Amino acid sequence: MAIHYTPTTPTVSDLTLHLQMSAAPVETPQALRDTFFPAEWHPQSGIQLTWPHAGTDWAPLLHEVDNCFVGIALEVLTHGERVLIVTPEPTRVKALLHERLPQRLLAHVSYCECPTDDTWARDHAPLTLVTPHGPRLLDFRFDGWGLKFAAAADNQIGRHLRHCLKASYEAHLDFTLEGGSIESDGCGTLLTTTACLLSPNRNPMLTQQEIEARLLRYFHARRVLWLHHGRLAGDDTDSHIDTLARFCTADTIAYVRCTDTADEHYAELQAMEQELHALRTTTGEPYHLVPLPMPDAICDPDDGHRLPATYANFLVLNNAVLMPTYRQPANDEAARQALQHAFPRRDIVPVDCRVLIRQHGSLHCSTMQYPTHVM
């Protein structure tokens, strides 16, 4: 039965060179007794969606984005995971899903009612540690990607969710951090970008060394790998890592490659590619690098600015990978083939994300996974 929670107190080129995969490593840390920040492929209970509504910037596109979110929910549910919907209007969303989803799936949907500013669950949702005593939600401050957008309601969402999720809760509200800004290999390595984590409107009083020390402590990690290059035009996040480079296994990274010398991204993404080639695993080996194509330019129909379309913004499920597509058949298919090599045991499922990039995000940005036993 669906859970409906109402808070009592309002409180926010050449693929062949790179696609020779080694045998997939055991997808758990070395010591199961340890506390760790799981990789996205760690067994999941379900996915959070923070549903769009007319009080957000989605208002003129609400019908289209509703359709996209219904499609994401359907894929998650049909692949055997639960869906948790965060929304200030559960009655509307519930009616929509009862109309659009098979009846048999509705029992696997739950709701958390609370105010929201926007829909980017990846960045305002808590991040989950796996511990010997059960899962633990880490709630960080969310400030609208460096004070760019209103975030007071979204910054409270983590506190609402502790009543909806089966996990202990740990507040770190003196530290600004978004889920899209860090990647975990599940074995103690974090991957991030200096452009985001060192941006002046997030944690201006902390040095890079102090920020790294906090990451290591909060996530029980052993090391942080920093990328100094990489950006997408139209990106509001200051180069979130989940738009650029993603762990696929502990020794495999998929990343956005730009081969068009006339593209404005060429120099930065070439420099990022060289940084990735220089990275080493904990055993001193180079990473297997899986290049993803750069989508052809997609521009906002209203003012013409370029939108941050990226195939790196995929979502890993227990037995599938949901991949953003942009109605570019050649690029969409090349990205699908690359991700199939990176995730040979999972179905690669396309999701049309053209409406999501109208608000400068994509598939991974709009979702948050939770480990087993949390939902």
Order of alpha helices (4+ residues) and beta strands (2+ residues): beta-beta-alpha-beta-alpha-alpha-beta-alpha-beta-beta-alpha-alpha-beta-beta-beta-alpha-alpha-beta-beta-beta-alpha-beta-beta-beta-alpha-beta-beta
